[in-house]
Amino acid sequence: MVFSIAISWLEMRVYLDSKGPNFVNEFVGMYLVVGFIFGQFSCILAFPVHLFAYFKVPTKTAHWIAVTTSILASLGVWFFFYMLAH
């Protein structure tokens, strides 16, 4: 969830910075709302891998597998919806 919101925050910052320093838009917070919604899909994708990692993989490696899976799921969901929109 955190990774999806971070991606949306980054996309929001890029959008705002591309419009200039004095650009104001009251709807720009929707990027974060969309990131929260994308986060739900990312959690659904990453959940089976997290279960596998925490039950079958050594503890030290499981944390890295879980973080990597969360990042890849967030990027995958963001890219999927980005491609649908364009």
Secondary structure as GFF3:
##gff-version 3
##sequence-region A 1 86
A	DSSP	alpha_helix	2	19	.	.	.	ID=ss1
A	DSSP	alpha_helix	30	56	.	.	.	ID=ss2
A	DSSP	alpha_helix	59	85	.	.	.	ID=ss3
###
